[in-house]
Amino acid sequence: MNLISLVSLFVSCSLLSFLLYRFLCRFSECSPVDVLPFLQKIDLNALHDTFDPEAEDMLRRQLRPSEFKGVQWKRFHLAIHYCNMLTANSCILQGWTRYERRQSWSSIAQAKQNKVVELRNTCMRCRLAAFVIRVRLRWWLLRMTLLPFMSPPSFKTLLRLGSPEMISFYDEVRTMAEAFSLAYGADYHQQLMQLL
C-alpha cells in the first residue's frame, strides 16, 4: 500500500467514525421543555450585516489591502459561527417536531399537524442552506491560507449560493416556531420568542 492509500483509508475511517458517533449520540427528540435551554439567541441585524456585500465594499474602500484581508478573515469566521448557530437552532426545533410526531400525532388537529410538517421542512431547508454556505466559507479560509497573495473572496459570491435564502429560511423557522409555540400557552410562547 502506498502513502496516498493509507492517508485515504485513515481519512475515510475517521470520517465514518465521526459520522457514526454523531448518529449514535444525537439529541434526536426535544420536548417543549428541552427546546428552551438549547436555543441560541441570534441577533438578526448582526446576521444580515455579516453577510451584507455592501458592508464588505465599504471596508474594501476604507482599508488597505492587508488590513482588509485580516478583517475579511474574521468576517468569514463570524459567518461560519452564524451558520453553526442557525443549524443548531434548526436542529433543536426539528427535534421538537419529531417529538410532536411521536407523542401525540394522531390526537392533534390537522392544522397543528400542518404547522409541524412546515416547521420541520423549513428547518431542513435552513440546515441545508447553512451547510452549503459553511462549506464555501471554510474553503475560502483554506484558500486564503494556502494562497495568501490572492485577494480575499467576496461575500457577493454567497448571494448566488443562497445566503439570502438561508437567512429567509431562518426567518420562516422563527415565524413558524412562534405560531406553533402558542399551543403551549402564552408564557411558553413569550419565553421562546425571547430566545429566538
N, C-alpha and C positions, 0 to 999 in steps of 0.2 A: 504494500500500500504506500502510495506516495503522500507527501505532506498535505497537498490540497485535499485529498480524500479524507485524511484524518481530521483536518480542520472542518471540512464539510460535515463529517459524521458528528464531531463534537458540537458544532453549532446546531445541527438538527436535533440531537438528543437533548441539548439544553433547552431549545425552544419547545420541544414536546413535553419535557418535564415541567417547564413553566406553565404551559397551557393546561396540562393535566392537574397541576396544583391549583391553578385558578378555577378550573371547573369543579374540582372536588371540594374546595374550601370557599366557594362563593356564598354570598349572602343573598339567596335567591328570592325569598319572600320577605316582605316588610308589612307588618300590621300597621294600622294607623298610628299606634303608639311608637313604633320603631321609626317611622318616617321623620318625625320632628328632630330627634337628636342627630340624625345623619345628614340632613340637608346643609349645604353651604350657602351662605349669603353671597350673592353676586351683584355687584354694582353695575347695572346695565349701561349707565353712561360711560363708565370706565371701559366696559367691554366694547362698546361702539367706538370709543376713541382709540382703543388699541388696534382695531382692525381698519381704522379710517385712513385711506390713502392720502387724503388732503393733509392730515397731520404729518404724515411722512414727507410730503412735498415741502411743507413749511420747514421741517427740521433739515431737510436736504439743502434748502436755500440758506438757512441761518448758520449752519455748522460747517466747519472744514471737513473734507472727506474722511480724514482719520477719526474725527470726533463723531461724525455721522455713523461710521461703521460700528463704533462702540455702542452708540445709542440704539442702532438697529439690532445689534446682537441682543441687547437687553429687551427690546420690544418683541423679538422672536420668542425669547424665554417667557415673557409675560403672556404672549398669545397662547403658547403651549399650556401655561398654567390655567388660563381661562378655558381652553379646550378640555383640560382634565376636570375642571370644576363642572362644566356643562355635562360632561359624560357622567360624572359621579352623581349629580342630581338626577339626571335622566335615569340612571340605573336604579336609584332608590325609588323613584316614582314608578318605574316599570315593575319593580319588585312589589310595590303596593298593588298594582293591577293584577299580578299573579296571585297575591293573597286574596283579593276580592273574588277572583275566578274560582279559587279552590274552596273558599269558605262558604260563600253564600250566593253563588252564581244563579242557581235555579230559583232562589227566593226574592231576587231583586227585580225591580221593574225594568222593562225593555229600554226605557230612556236612560236609566243608570247604566245598564249593560253597554249601550252605545257609547256613553261617555268613557267607560272603562276601556273599551276597544280603541276609541280615538286617542285616548291618552297613551295607551301602550304603543300604538303605531307612530305617534308623533315623537315619543321618547326614542324609539328605534331610529327614526329618521335623523333626529338630532345627534344621536350617538354616532351614526354612520358619517354624517357630515363632519362632526368634530374629529373623527378618526382620519378622514381624508385630509383635512386641514393640518392636523397634528403631524401626519407623516410628511407632508410637504415642508412644514416648518423645521422638522428635525433634519430633513435632507438639506435644507438651506444652511442650518448650523454646521453640518458636516462639510458642506461645500465651502463655507466661509473659512473653516479651519484648514482645509486642505488646499484651498486656492485663495490665499489672503490678498493677492494682487488684483483680484477681480472686484468689481463694485458689488455691494450687497444687493441681494434680490429685493424686489419691491412687493409691498402688500397689494398692489394693483393686480398682480397675478392671482391672488387669492379670490378676487372678485369673480373671476372666471371659474374657479374651482368650487365656489359655493359658500364663501364666508358669510355673505348677507343671508343666504338661505339658512345656514346654521344658526345664526342669531334669531332669525324669524321663527325657526322651529322651536327654539327655546322660549321665545315669547308665547308661542302657541301652547307649549307644555305648561308654562306658568298659568295661562288663562284657563286651560282645561283642569289643572290641579286645583285652581281656585274654585271653579264651578263644582268639581267633584267633592271638595272638602266641605261644602255646605251641608252635605248629607250627614256629617258628623257633628253638626251644631255650630253655633256662632263662635264659641270660644276656640274650638279647634280650627275653624276657618281663619280666625284672626291670628292665631299662633303660626299657622302655615304661611300666611301672607307676609308676616314679619320676617320669616326666614327666606322666602323666595324673593 
